[in-house]
Amino acid sequence: MATILKQVFSNRNIVAISTTNMLYSIFNGLWQLWWTLYLIQELNTPVTIVGLLATIQNTSRILFQLPGGIVADRIGRKRVIVFGTSLRVIAPIFLFTAKSWHWVIPGIVLNAVASFYMPAFNAIIAESLPKERRGAAFGAYRMLTSTPQIFMPVISGYYLDVMGIGRGVRVGLMMFTAAAAVSVVVRAIFLTETLKPEDIVEEDTDEKSSQKNDLLSAFKRQPRVIYAMLVAAVISGFAMRMTWSFMAPYAYYEIGLSTTQYGMLQSVAMGISVPLYLLSGIIADRFGRVPCILLARGLGPFDSLSLLFFRDFKHLLAAYGVIGFAGGLGGGRIRGGGYMGGPAWQALIADIVPQRDRGKVMGLMGTITGIVGLPASYLGGYLYESNPHLLLAIGASLEALAIPIIILFVKEPRRQTYNSL
C-alpha cells in the first residue's frame, strides 16, 4: 500500500487534483448535506418545489457534461477543468443572496454548468495513473480525497445545531466560495495536460479521423459491457436521485434525529468507506473489478431501507456501518464515487475505453444517465409529500433492479499483469 501511495502521489496532476478536491470537500461539507433543510426551513420551499429545483439542476448538468467531454477530447483536459472550476466560485454567491426559492435557480443552474469539466476531470485522473495498478491507484486517490467526508458530516451537523440552519448554511456558502477560488489558481498553475498533442492535431486536421471519432461512432464501437454498465448506472442513478435529496429531511422530520445525529451517521459510513478505497482498489486489480462493483451495488438498496425500518439510533449506526462497507468497495453510489461509480467502476471503464474516446464516452454515459433521471427528483418530492415511507421503499426496489444486469452482462477484459501485485 505504501508503494502504491508513493507511486500515485508522486504524480503532479494527482497531487494538484487531490489537494484541491479535499479543500472543496471540507467547505462543501458545511452546507451541501443540509441544503434541502435550508430550502424547506429558511426559504419556505414546498417539498415538491425542492424536487423541481433538483430537476432543474440535473437538466443543466446534462446539457453541459456531454459537450464538456467532446471539448476535453479536442482541446485537452486542463483548460476545461480550470474553466469549470472557476464557475464554482460564482454559483455559491447566488445561493447565498437568494431570499426565496425563485432566486436559487440561477445559482443551481450555474453550479450545474460547472459539471462541464467532469469528463475531463475523470479522464485526467485515469491518464495520470499507472495502468497496471489503475484500480489501486483510483482507490488511493479516492481514499485521500474522501478523508474530509469522514469528519465533515458530524462537524457540520454540530455546527448547524449551534448556529442554526439558516446562518450556518450561509456562512458555509461563503467559505466554500473562497475555497473554490483557491482551487482555480492551484489547478491553473500545477495541472499538466495528459491528452497527447498528436491526438489533438489528428482530430482537428484529418477529416476521416474526425468522422471516425464523432460522438456516436465513438460510443458504438465500444464493447457491449459498456452498454450494460450504462443501463446499471441509469437504474441506480434514477433511484438515488429520487431519494437522496429527501433522506436528510426524512431523518430530521420522520425519525426525529438532530443534525448532529444524522451527521454522525454519515461520518460512520464514510469512516468505514474511506479506508476501504485503497484496499478495494488493490482487490480490484488482483481479483477483478466486477466483484467490487457487484457487492457495492448489491448493498446499495440498504441505504434507503435502513432509514425506513430502523428508528433506534444505535441500530442506525450499525446499519450505516454496512452502508459504509458498500461505499468503500468502490463500485459506485453516492459514497462510492457518485452516480457513475468509484475506483473499481472507473478503472473498468478506463480498461475498456481507449484514451481517444474516454472523454466522449464518459460524457455520454453521464448525459444519458442524467436524461433518464430527470423526473426522479421531482417524483421523489411528490412521493415524499404524499408518503415519505413509500418513497424510500420504491427507491430501494428500483436500485435493486441493477443487480441482475451486473451479474449477467458486466464482464471484464482479459488482463495480463494486474495479478503481479
N, C-alpha and C positions, 0 to 999 in steps of 0.2 A: 504493500500500500504506500509506503514511504517513497519507493521508487517511482510509482505512478504519479503521486502528488508532485514530486520534484520535476518529473518529465512534463506534466501538464502545465504547471505554474511557472515553468521556465520560459513559456511562450508569451511574448509581449502582448499579443491580442487577448489571450485568455486573462492575463493579469488586469489589463485595462477594462475588459468587459466585466469581469467578476467583481472588481472593487467598486465600479460604478453601480453595478446591479445590487450589491449589498447596501450601498448608500441609498439607492432607490427603495429597496425593501424596508429599510428601517423607518424612513419617514412616510412612505406609503402606508405602512402598518399602523400609523397613528390614526388614520381616518377611514381607509377603504372598507375594512371589515364592518364598520358601523354606519356606512353611508345610507343604507336603507332605513335604519332607525332615525338618522338625521332628517331624511326626506319626510318620514311619517310624522315625527315628533316636532321638528323645528319649522318645517315648511308646510305643514298640514297637507301633505300629499296623499290622496286616496291610494289604496293598495293597488288598484288596477292601473292607476297612472304610473306607479312605481314600475310595474311590468312594462308599460308603454315606453317609459324612459329607457329601460334596459333594451327594449327592441330597437329604439332609435340609435342607441349606441352600437348595437350589433350590426344594424344596417350600414352605418357609416364605416365600421371596421371592414365589412365585406367589400364595400366599394373601393377601398384603397389597398387592401392587402394583396390582391392579385396584381394590380399594376406595380406595386412595390416589388414583387418577385420578378416581374419582367424587367423592370428598370435595373434591379440588382444584378441580373444576368447580363445586362447590356453595358452599364457604366461602372459597375463594381459595387462592392458591399459597403465600403467605408462612407462614401458620400451619402448614400441612402440612410445609413444608421445615424449619422450626425444630423441630417435634416429631420428625421423622425423624432430623435431625442429632443431637438430644440422645440418641437411643438408641445412637449411635456411641460415646458416652462410656462407656457401661456395658458393652457387649459385650466389649471387649478385656480387661476385668478378669477375666471368666470364663475367657477363653482363657489368661491369664497364670497363674491359680491352679490350672488343671487339672493333675492328677497322672497321669491316664490318659485315653485317648481318650473314655471314657464321660462325663467331666466337661467335655469340649469342647462337647458338644451344646448346653447352654444358651447358650453364647456364640455359636455359629454361628447358632442359631435367632434370637437377639436381633439379631445383625448383619444377618440376612436380613430381619427385620421392618422394619429401618430403610429398606429399599427402598420402603416405603410412600410415601416422598416423591419417588421418581424421576420419575413422570409430571408432578408439579408442578414439579420441577426443570427438566425438559426444556421444559415449557410456558413457564415464566417467562423462560427464556433466549430462546426463539423470539419471545415477545411483547415483549421488551426490545430486539430488534434491528430495524434498518430493513428493511422488506420488500423494497425494490428491490435491496438488497445482502445478502440473508439468507445466501446461500451463503458469500460472502466474510466476512461477519460471524461466522458459525459457525466458519469457518476461523481467523479471528483469535483468537476465544475459545479454540478447541482448541489453537492454537499456543502461546499463553501458558500455559494451564493444564497443558499436557503437557510443558513445559520440564523440570520436575524428573525426568520419566521418562527423559530423556536420560542423566543422570549417576547417578541413584539405583541402577540395577541393578548397575553396576560398583562403586560405592561400597559398597553393601550386600554384594556378593559378597566384596570385600576385607575388609570389616568382619566378616563371618562367618568368613572364613579365619583372622582374628586372634583373634576372641573365641570361636569355636566356635558351632555351630548352636544349641545349647540356650540358652546365655546371651545370644547375640546376638538371637535372636527374642524372648525375654522382655523384654529392655531395650527393644527396638523397640516392643513392645506398650504398654509404659507411656508411652513418649514419644508414641505415637500417641493415647493417651487424653487427654493434655494438649492436643495439637493439636486434637482433636475438641471439647474444651471451649471453646477459644478460638473455634472456628468457630461454635458455637452462639450465643455472645454477639454476635459480629460480624453474623451473619445476622439475629438478633432486632432489632438496633439499626438496621441500614442497609438492609435489603431493603424495597422498596416494592411494594405489591400491584399486579398488572397485570390481573387479571380485573375487567372493568367492573362497577360496582355494579348497573347495570340488569340485567345478565345474571344476577347472583346473585339478585336480587329476583324476576325473572321466573320462574326455575326454582323458587323457593320458594313463590310465590303463585298462579301461573297453572297450573291443572290440565292444561289442554290442552297447554301448552308443556312441562310436566313429563313428560307421557306421550310427547310427540314426542321429547324428549331423553333418554329412558331409554337404557340401555346398548346393547341390541340394535338399537334403531332408529337410534341414532347411528352404529353400525357399518354397518348395512345400507344407509344412504343414501350411503355413500362410494362413489366410482367403483371400477371393477374393478382399477385399478392398485394400490390399497391391498391387495387380496386377493393379488395377485401378489407384492408386497413382503413380505406376511406369510408366504407359502409359502417364499420365498427365505430369510427370516430364520429360519424354523423349521428348514430343512435345514442352513443354516450354523451355527445355534446348537446343534443336536444334535451336529454334528461337532466343533465347538470345545469343547463341554462334555465330550465323550468323551475328548478328547486333552489339553486344556490342563493339567489338574492333574498329569499324568504326564510332561510334557515336561522339567521340571527333573530329576526322578529318572532319566529316560532318559539325559539328557546327563551326569548325575553318575555313574550306575552302569554304563550300557551303553557310553557313549563314553569315559568317564574324564575328563571336564572338571572342573576345580576350580570352586568357586562364583565365584571372580573371573573365570574364563574365560567361564562361562555368563552372568554379569552383563555382561561386555563385549559379548557377542553381542546382548543386549537393548539395551544402550546404543547400539550401532551402528545397530540397527534404528530406535530412537526418535530418534537423532541425524539420521537422514535423514527420518523421518516428520514430525517437528515443524515444520521449516522449510517443508515442503510443504503444511501445513494451510491456511495463508493463500492460497498460490498456487493450490491446488486449489479453494478456495472462490471465488476470482476466476474461474477457468476454468469452474467450475460455473455461476456467474452469467452468464457471457458465452456459453458454448457448450452449456450444459445440465448437468443433474445426472446423467443416466443414464450418459454415458461414464465419469465418475469412479467411479460405483458398479460398473459392469461391469468395469473394469480392476482395481479393488481386490478384488472378489470372485473375479475370474478368476485372480488371482495367489495367492489365499488358500491353495489346497492345497500350495503350495510350502513353507509353514511346517513342516508335518509331514514332507514329502519331503526337505527339506534335512538334518534330523537322521537320517533313515532311510538316506540314501545317502552322506553326507559324513562322513568321520572325521578328516580333517586340519583343524586349527583355522583355518588361512588360508582354506581353501575355505569353511568355515562362516562366516567373517567376510564373504566376498564374497556368500554366499547370503543372509545376514541384511541385507545392503545392498538386495537385491531385495525382501526381505520388508518392509523399512522403506519402500521406494518404494510398495509396495502399500498399506501402512497410511496413508501420507501423502496418498493420493488421496481420503481422506475418505468412502469408500463402505461402511465397516463393518469388522468383525472386531475382535479384541482390541485391536490397536494403532491401529485407525482409528475408535474410538468405542464399542467394545463390541459385544455380540451384535446390538443393534438399529441400529447404524450410526453414522457420523460426520457431518461437516458437510454433505456432499452428500446423504446419506441423510435426515438430519433436516430439511434445507432442503426436500427434495422433499415430505416428509410435511406440513410446515408450509404449503407452497404449495397442497396439495390439500385438507387438512382445515381447516374453519373453526374459529375460536377457541373457540366454544362447545363443540365436540366434541373438541378437541385432547387434553385430559387423559384423557378416556374412551377415545379411540381408541388413544393411545399406551399407556395402561394395559392395554387389552385385547390389543393386539399383543404386549406384553411377557409377559402372562399366558399366552396361547396358546403362544408360543414356549417358555416355561418348562415348561408342562404336557407338551408333546410331548418336551421334552428331559429330563424327569425320570429316565428309566432310563439316560441317556447316561453319567453319571459312574460309576455302578455297573458298567455294561457295560464302560467303559474300564478300571476296576480289575480286572475279571475277565480281560479280554483281556491287560492288562499282565502279570498274574501268570502267565498261560499262555504268552503270546508277545508281548513288548513291540513287536517289529518289525511284527507283524501289526496291532497297534493303530494305529500311525501310518499304515500303508498303507490300512486301512479308513477312517480319519478323513479322509485326503486324498481318497479316492474319493467319499465321501459329500458332502464340501464342494463338489466339482466339479459335483454334480447341480444346484446352484443357478444355474449359469452359463446354461444354455439358457432357464430361466424368466425371467431378467432380460432376455436378448436378445429373447425373443418377446413378453413381456407387460408389462414395466415401461416405461411411456411417460410423457411429461411434459405438463402442461397448457400451453396457449398462453401465452406471456409477452409482455408489451408493452414493458417498459422495461429489462429486465435487460442488453441489449447496449449500453446507453448508457454503460456504464463506459468 
